[in-house]
Protein backbone atom coordinates (compact mmCIF):
# COMPACT_ATOMS: atom_id res chain seq x y z
CA UNK A 1 0.00 0.00 0.00
CA UNK A 2 1.20 3.51 -0.67
CA UNK A 3 0.40 6.48 1.55
CA UNK A 4 -0.38 9.62 -0.40
CA UNK A 5 -1.32 12.46 1.86
CA UNK A 6 -0.56 13.75 5.37
CA UNK A 7 -2.54 12.51 8.38
CA UNK A 8 -5.45 14.62 9.57
CA UNK A 9 -5.46 15.34 13.27
CA UNK A 10 -8.23 13.83 15.33
CA UNK A 11 -8.99 10.99 12.91
CA UNK A 12 -9.64 7.72 14.74
CA UNK A 13 -10.44 4.28 13.44
CA UNK A 14 -11.47 2.68 16.71
CA UNK A 15 -15.08 3.93 16.47
CA UNK A 16 -15.65 2.67 12.95
CA UNK A 17 -16.76 -0.95 13.16
CA UNK A 18 -19.44 -1.12 10.47
CA UNK A 19 -19.37 -0.83 6.70
CA UNK A 20 -22.11 -0.44 4.11
CA UNK A 21 -21.36 -1.74 0.62
CA UNK A 22 -23.04 0.54 -1.94
CA UNK A 23 -23.36 -0.89 -5.45
CA UNK A 24 -24.64 1.32 -8.28
CA UNK A 25 -26.08 -0.96 -10.98
CA UNK A 26 -27.50 -0.56 -14.47
CA UNK A 27 -28.65 -3.65 -16.37
CA UNK A 28 -26.40 -6.03 -14.42
CA UNK A 29 -28.77 -8.99 -14.10
CA UNK A 30 -26.07 -11.46 -15.13
CA UNK A 31 -23.51 -10.46 -12.48
CA UNK A 32 -25.30 -8.67 -9.67
CA UNK A 33 -26.18 -11.76 -7.62
CA UNK A 34 -22.56 -12.92 -7.43
CA UNK A 35 -21.42 -9.37 -6.61
CA UNK A 36 -23.97 -9.04 -3.81
CA UNK A 37 -23.12 -12.41 -2.29
CA UNK A 38 -19.41 -11.59 -2.38
CA UNK A 39 -20.00 -8.19 -0.79
CA UNK A 40 -22.01 -9.78 2.03
CA UNK A 41 -19.00 -12.00 2.80
CA UNK A 42 -16.67 -9.05 3.42
CA UNK A 43 -15.81 -8.73 7.12
CA UNK A 44 -17.53 -5.78 8.88
CA UNK A 45 -20.03 -5.27 6.04
CA UNK A 46 -23.46 -5.42 7.65
CA UNK A 47 -25.44 -3.73 4.87
CA UNK A 48 -25.30 -4.31 1.12
CA UNK A 49 -27.26 -1.69 -0.78
CA UNK A 50 -27.85 -1.88 -4.53
CA UNK A 51 -28.98 1.29 -6.29
CA UNK A 52 -30.72 0.19 -9.47
CA UNK A 53 -30.12 3.14 -11.77
CA UNK A 54 -33.03 2.73 -14.17
CA UNK A 55 -32.28 -0.83 -15.29
CA UNK A 56 -34.44 -2.37 -18.01
CA UNK A 57 -33.71 -5.92 -16.89
CA UNK A 58 -34.28 -7.83 -13.65
CA UNK A 59 -31.31 -6.33 -11.77
CA UNK A 60 -33.37 -5.11 -8.82
CA UNK A 61 -35.18 -8.41 -8.29
CA UNK A 62 -32.05 -10.55 -8.58
CA UNK A 63 -30.14 -8.26 -6.23
CA UNK A 64 -32.91 -8.43 -3.64
CA UNK A 65 -33.09 -12.22 -3.89
CA UNK A 66 -29.33 -12.36 -3.31
CA UNK A 67 -29.70 -10.51 -0.01
CA UNK A 68 -29.26 -6.84 -0.89
CA UNK A 69 -31.39 -3.91 0.14
CA UNK A 70 -32.47 -2.34 -3.16
CA UNK A 71 -33.50 1.19 -4.04
CA UNK A 72 -34.36 2.15 -7.58
CA UNK A 73 -34.16 5.20 -9.80
CA UNK A 74 -37.12 5.25 -12.19
CA UNK A 75 -34.78 6.39 -14.96
CA UNK A 76 -31.03 6.35 -15.50
CA UNK A 77 -29.41 9.23 -13.59
CA UNK A 78 -25.75 8.23 -13.80
CA UNK A 79 -23.19 6.71 -11.48
CA UNK A 80 -22.63 9.75 -9.28
CA UNK A 81 -26.35 10.14 -8.62
CA UNK A 82 -26.58 6.44 -7.74
CA UNK A 83 -23.69 6.80 -5.30
CA UNK A 84 -25.35 9.81 -3.67
CA UNK A 85 -28.65 7.96 -3.36
CA UNK A 86 -26.89 4.99 -1.80
CA UNK A 87 -24.99 7.12 0.70
CA UNK A 88 -28.19 8.94 1.67
CA UNK A 89 -30.04 5.68 2.30
CA UNK A 90 -27.16 4.38 4.41
CA UNK A 91 -27.26 7.59 6.47
CA UNK A 92 -30.97 7.08 7.10
CA UNK A 93 -30.27 3.55 8.32
CA UNK A 94 -27.50 4.65 10.69
CA UNK A 95 -28.67 5.20 14.25
CA UNK A 96 -27.29 7.52 16.94
CA UNK A 97 -26.51 4.68 19.34
CA UNK A 98 -24.38 2.79 16.80
CA UNK A 99 -21.17 3.86 15.02
CA UNK A 100 -21.63 5.57 11.67
CA UNK A 101 -20.96 3.16 8.83
CA UNK A 102 -18.02 3.59 6.51
CA UNK A 103 -18.97 3.45 2.83
CA UNK A 104 -17.56 0.84 0.46
CA UNK A 105 -18.42 1.65 -3.15
CA UNK A 106 -18.32 -1.32 -5.52
CA UNK A 107 -18.92 -1.76 -9.23
CA UNK A 108 -21.81 -4.09 -9.96
CA UNK A 109 -19.93 -6.28 -12.44
CA UNK A 110 -17.20 -7.54 -10.09
CA UNK A 111 -18.95 -10.84 -9.46
CA UNK A 112 -17.26 -13.17 -6.98
CA UNK A 113 -14.07 -11.11 -7.03
CA UNK A 114 -15.86 -8.35 -5.07
CA UNK A 115 -14.92 -10.15 -1.84
CA UNK A 116 -11.32 -9.11 -2.46
CA UNK A 117 -12.23 -5.49 -1.73
CA UNK A 118 -12.00 -6.57 1.91
CA UNK A 119 -8.45 -5.23 1.70
CA UNK A 120 -9.90 -1.72 1.40
CA UNK A 121 -11.83 -1.89 4.65
CA UNK A 122 -9.35 -2.37 7.47
CA UNK A 123 -7.12 0.65 6.76
CA UNK A 124 -10.21 2.84 7.09
CA UNK A 125 -11.63 1.07 10.14
CA UNK A 126 -8.25 1.12 11.87
CA UNK A 127 -7.67 4.81 11.18
CA UNK A 128 -4.74 4.36 8.81
CA UNK A 129 -6.56 6.18 6.00
CA UNK A 130 -9.68 8.23 5.34
CA UNK A 131 -10.03 6.81 1.83
CA UNK A 132 -8.75 3.62 0.22
CA UNK A 133 -8.79 3.01 -3.53
CA UNK A 134 -8.49 -0.36 -5.24
CA UNK A 135 -5.46 -0.88 -7.45
CA UNK A 136 -6.58 -3.52 -9.98
CA UNK A 137 -4.44 -5.96 -11.94
CA UNK A 138 -4.49 -5.80 -15.77
CA UNK A 139 -7.90 -6.85 -17.04
CA UNK A 140 -8.20 -9.47 -19.76
CA UNK A 141 -9.93 -8.14 -22.85
CA UNK A 142 -9.47 -4.45 -22.06
CA UNK A 143 -9.20 -2.55 -25.32
CA UNK A 144 -8.46 0.96 -24.13
CA UNK A 145 -5.12 2.64 -24.76
CA UNK A 146 -4.87 4.45 -21.43
CA UNK A 147 -5.71 7.86 -22.88
CA UNK A 148 -8.42 8.70 -20.34
CA UNK A 149 -6.43 7.26 -17.43
CA UNK A 150 -3.36 9.23 -18.46
CA UNK A 151 -5.28 12.49 -18.67
CA UNK A 152 -6.84 11.88 -15.27
CA UNK A 153 -3.51 10.96 -13.70
CA UNK A 154 -1.79 14.10 -14.98
CA UNK A 155 -4.60 16.30 -13.70
CA UNK A 156 -4.60 14.74 -10.24
CA UNK A 157 -0.83 15.23 -10.04
CA UNK A 158 -1.06 18.86 -11.15
CA UNK A 159 -3.84 19.71 -8.71
CA UNK A 160 -2.77 17.72 -5.65
CA UNK A 161 0.92 16.80 -5.91
CA UNK A 162 0.06 13.07 -5.83
CA UNK A 163 0.37 10.71 -8.79
CA UNK A 164 -2.19 7.88 -8.55
CA UNK A 165 -1.70 4.57 -10.27
CA UNK A 166 -5.37 4.12 -11.14
CA UNK A 167 -7.18 7.46 -10.85
CA UNK A 168 -10.46 6.09 -12.24
CA UNK A 169 -10.82 3.09 -9.96
CA UNK A 170 -14.42 2.92 -8.75
CA UNK A 171 -13.81 0.59 -5.82
CA UNK A 172 -13.11 2.69 -2.77
CA UNK A 173 -13.84 2.74 0.95
CA UNK A 174 -14.12 5.97 2.92
CA UNK A 175 -15.36 7.38 6.15
CA UNK A 176 -18.67 9.21 6.27
CA UNK A 177 -16.76 12.41 7.04
CA UNK A 178 -14.62 12.02 3.94
CA UNK A 179 -17.65 11.26 1.79
CA UNK A 180 -19.44 14.40 2.99
CA UNK A 181 -16.32 16.46 2.29
CA UNK A 182 -16.35 15.22 -1.32
CA UNK A 183 -19.95 16.21 -2.00
CA UNK A 184 -21.46 17.30 -4.26
CA UNK A 185 -19.90 14.58 -6.38
CA UNK A 186 -18.73 15.23 -9.92
CA UNK A 187 -21.24 14.04 -12.47
CA UNK A 188 -21.16 10.80 -14.40
CA UNK A 189 -17.82 9.09 -14.97
CA UNK A 190 -15.92 12.03 -13.49
CA UNK A 191 -16.96 11.09 -9.97
CA UNK A 192 -13.77 9.25 -8.99
CA UNK A 193 -11.23 11.77 -10.22
CA UNK A 194 -13.26 14.63 -8.76
CA UNK A 195 -13.51 12.88 -5.39
CA UNK A 196 -9.78 12.19 -5.26
CA UNK A 197 -8.83 15.76 -6.10
CA UNK A 198 -11.23 17.30 -3.60
CA UNK A 199 -10.25 15.02 -0.73
CA UNK A 200 -6.52 15.28 -1.30
CA UNK A 201 -6.68 19.06 -1.44
CA UNK A 202 -8.69 19.04 1.78
CA UNK A 203 -5.93 17.05 3.50
CA UNK A 204 -7.61 13.67 3.78
CA UNK A 205 -5.38 10.60 3.78
CA UNK A 206 -5.61 8.35 0.74
CA UNK A 207 -4.17 4.88 0.15
CA UNK A 208 -4.10 2.83 -3.01
CA UNK A 209 -4.47 -0.85 -2.10
CA UNK A 210 -3.83 -3.80 -4.46
CA UNK A 211 -7.03 -5.83 -4.93
CA UNK A 212 -7.43 -8.87 -7.16
CA UNK A 213 -10.64 -7.75 -8.89
CA UNK A 214 -12.14 -8.76 -12.20
CA UNK A 215 -14.73 -6.73 -14.01
CA UNK A 216 -16.18 -6.58 -17.48
CA UNK A 217 -13.78 -4.49 -19.59
CA UNK A 218 -14.84 -2.14 -22.36
CA UNK A 219 -14.17 -3.74 -25.73
CA UNK A 220 -13.03 -2.25 -29.00
CA UNK A 221 -16.50 -2.28 -30.56
CA UNK A 222 -18.67 0.79 -31.02
CA UNK A 223 -20.22 0.44 -27.58
CA UNK A 224 -16.78 0.36 -25.95
CA UNK A 225 -15.61 3.38 -27.92
CA UNK A 226 -18.70 5.36 -27.00
CA UNK A 227 -18.18 4.45 -23.35
CA UNK A 228 -14.61 5.72 -23.40
CA UNK A 229 -15.67 8.91 -25.15
CA UNK A 230 -18.31 9.58 -22.48
CA UNK A 231 -15.81 8.77 -19.76
CA UNK A 232 -13.27 11.19 -21.21
CA UNK A 233 -15.92 13.93 -21.46
CA UNK A 234 -17.01 13.52 -17.84
CA UNK A 235 -13.46 13.30 -16.53
CA UNK A 236 -12.48 16.51 -18.31
CA UNK A 237 -15.60 18.28 -17.02
CA UNK A 238 -14.72 17.26 -13.45
CA UNK A 239 -11.11 18.37 -13.84
CA UNK A 240 -11.94 21.70 -15.49
CA UNK A 241 -14.59 22.51 -12.91
CA UNK A 242 -12.01 22.10 -10.16
CA UNK A 243 -9.40 24.14 -11.95
CA UNK A 244 -11.90 26.99 -12.30
CA UNK A 245 -13.04 26.63 -8.69
CA UNK A 246 -9.53 26.77 -7.25
CA UNK A 247 -8.50 29.65 -9.52
CA UNK A 248 -11.58 31.60 -8.46
CA UNK A 249 -10.81 31.05 -4.80
CA UNK A 250 -7.26 32.28 -5.27
CA UNK A 251 -8.51 35.43 -6.98
CA UNK A 252 -10.87 36.07 -4.06
CA UNK A 253 -8.07 35.43 -1.58
CA UNK A 254 -9.79 32.37 -0.10
CA UNK A 255 -8.05 29.09 0.77
CA UNK A 256 -8.29 26.58 -2.08
CA UNK A 257 -6.68 23.62 -0.39
CA UNK A 258 -3.01 22.69 -0.41
CA UNK A 259 -1.58 20.01 -2.68
CA UNK A 260 -0.61 16.88 -0.73
CA UNK A 261 3.01 15.71 -0.67
QUIKA-V787426 format. One record per run of one state. SS is the DSSP state (hx for helix, st for strand, lp for the rest). FROM is the first residue (numbers start at 1). TO is the last residue. Records with the same first field share a line. If there is no record, write none. Layout:
SS = FROM-TO ; FROM-TO
This chain:
lp = 1-1 ; 4-18 ; 26-31 ; 41-44 ; 54-58 ; 66-68 ; 74-78 ; 94-101 ; 108-110 ; 126-130 ; 137-146 ; 161-171 ; 175-175 ; 183-187 ; 202-205 ; 212-221 ; 252-261
st = 2-3 ; 19-25 ; 45-53 ; 69-73 ; 102-107 ; 131-136 ; 172-174 ; 206-211
hx = 32-40 ; 59-65 ; 79-93 ; 111-125 ; 147-160 ; 176-182 ; 188-201 ; 222-251
